[in-house]
Amino acid sequence: MDDLCVARVPLFQGLSRDDQLEVAHVAHPTALAKGEQVYAAGSSQAQLMVVHTGKLKISRIDAEGREQVLRVLGPGDFFGESAFLTGASPDHFAAALESGSMCVFRHSDLDRLVSTYPSIGFRMLQSVSERLAQTEGRLASLLSGDVGSRLADYLLSLPVKRGASGTVVELPLAKKDVASLLDTTPETLSRQLRRLQGSGVIEVGAGRSITLLDIDALLELSAAG
């Protein structure tokens, strides 16, 4: 039971275990390969998709043909609710960053579930509101903050684990994608990481690992934006 998609997602956590099992019966398990495109902008997507395992990337292509990463989704996150609520086609792309699986709900099934369990619709609206607030906060940061403050804020937002030298985070994306997410270039991101490392604030490790050596300095830099 605890490994069901519906047990991991806040959207369904207000339901009883029996009700969650009923919801799970209408979910369609879907396997994803690394790099697989889930859907493209403008597609006639009529599904709510819940990430069960793995990670997905939501992105747009700008007017100059460059990819702009909007967010990264992990287990328990869901997407496709906006199309369900508005009927509009997606204006973005979704692709798997690694092999994984999803639970997919057709909109016709979701409509019946919302009618039967109104709390699902309420939590869906909560999620949309939270996402809008995050988007507005990110826009404000882009308009008023510099790349350094955005990078500090991003590092502080990542899941942490304890390491021998301090708090360790791992970038969920390649650095070029992190740069896109922070609305900067890979070269500028690399310079900022080197600057923070030279100042003793972070230590860039192997792969995507980064040790946060001075949390207070990162907080101060984030607030300055």
N, C-alpha and C positions, 0 to 999 in steps of 0.2 A: 504493500500500500504506500509506504513512504517513498518509493521510487517512481510513483506515478507522476506524470507531468502535472496533473491537477493538484497534487499535494505540495508541489514546489512553488506554485504560482500564487501571488497575493490575490489575484483575480478570483480564485476559487477557495481561498483559505477561510472564508466566512461560512462555508458550507460544512455540514456534518460529514463524517467519514462515509456514511451510507450515500449521501447526496453526491459526494465527490466520486464515488464509484459509479453512480448513475451517469455523471458527466463524462467519466472516462470511457464509458461504453460507446459514446458517439464520437470519440476522438479517433483520428486516423494516424497511426504511427508512420513516420516518414524518415528514411535514412538519407543522410547527406554525405557526399564526398568532399574532401578539401578542395576549395576553389569552385565548387558547384554554384551556379547562379540559381537562386530560389525564384526570383522574378525580376522583371525589368520595368523601368518607368513606362507608364502608359498601358501596362498589361491589364487585362480584365480580371484582376485578382479579386476573388470573393471568398476569402478564407481568413480565419484568425489562426496564427501560427505561434505555438508555444515552444521555446527552446527547451529540450530535455537534457541533451548533452552537447558539448562542443561550444563553439562561438561563431557568431555571425556578424557581418559588417553591413551597416546601412550607409549608403553613399549616394551622391548626386554627381552628375557630369555638368560642369559649368559651361558658359558660352564659348570658352576657348578650348573645350574638350578635355579639361583637367578633372580628375576625380577629386571630389571633396567628401571626406569621411564625416558623417553626421554623428554616429554613435556605434558602440560595440555592444552586442547582446550576448549574455551568457545564460546558463541554466536557470530556468524560472522566469526569464524575461519573455515578453510576447510582443507581437507586432501584427498589423493588419486590422486593428480595431478602428482606425480612422476611416478606412474604406467601408467598414460595416456601419459606422455611425453616419457617414455623409454620402456614401454611394459613389464617391469620386475615385478615379483611377489613381494609383500611386505615382508620385513624381520622383521616385528614387529607385535605387537598385538594392537588392539584398543578396549577399553571397556568403558562403561558408568559409570561415577562416581556417577551420580544421574539420576533420571528420566528426560527425555527430548525428543527432536525431532530433526530430520534432514531433509534436502532437498537433495535428491540423484539424480545425473545425470548419466545416462548410458554413457559410453565412445563414443558410436556411436552418441548419441545426442550431447555430448560435442564437438565432432569433427565438426559437422555441425555448432554449435554455434560459434566456433573459426573461421571457414571459413566465417561466416556472420558478426561476430563482432571481427575483429583482435585485438582490445584492450584487449579482454579477454585473449588471448594468451600472449600478452605482459605483462599484470599484473600477469599472472601465472608465467612467467619467473622471474619477479621481486620478487615474493614471494619465489620462489625456491632459488634465489640468497641471499635474506635476511636470509632465514633459514640456508643456508650454512655459511654465515658470523657469525650467532649466534652460530652455531656448532663449528666453528673454534675458536671463542672467548671463548666458554666453554672449549674446549680442552686446549687452552692456560692457562686458569685459573686452570684447573686440574693439568697441568704440573708444573706451577710455584707458584700457590697460596696455602695457607693452608685452612683448613675447615672453620676457622673463617672468612676469607676474602670472601670465596664463600657464606657463610651464610649471611654476611652483604650485599653483592651484590644482593642476592636473595630477602632479605627483602625489599630492596630499590626498587626492580622491581615490587613489588605487588601493586595492586590498593589500594588507601588510602581513608580514611574517617576521619573526625574530631571527636574526642572524648573529654570527659571532661578533660582528663589528657594529651592530645596531639594527635598525628597522629596515627591512628589505622589501622592495616592491618589484614587480615584473611588468614591463610594458606589454600590454595585450596585443599590440600591433607592431609591425615593422616601423622603423623610425620615419620612413617617408609617409606612412599613413598617420602616425602621430603628428607629424608636421602639418598634414592636411587638416586633421582634426583641430589643431590649434591655429589654423589659418596663417601658416608661415611656410617657409621653404625648408627642405631638409638641411641645407647648408646653415641656415640661421639656427635651426634647432640644435645642430651639432655644436655650433659656437656657444650657445647658451648652456648646453650640458658641460662643455669644457670649462666655461667660466664658473659654473657652480662647483665643479670638481676642484678647480684651481683655488677656489675660496674655502674649500674644506666643508662645503655644505652637503655634498653628495659624493659618492664614489661609484663610478660606472664600472660594473663587473662584466663577467662573460655573458655573451648572448644578450638578453634583454633585461638582465638583473641590474637594479640600482639600489644602493644602500643610502638611506637618508641619515646623514650624520648629524645634522643640525636642524631639527624640526622647527625650533623657534625662528631661525633665519628664514626658513621656507614660509612659515606663517606670516612673518613680517613682509616678505616679498609679495606674497599673495594678496595681503591686505592693501599693499601700496597700489595695486591695480584698480 
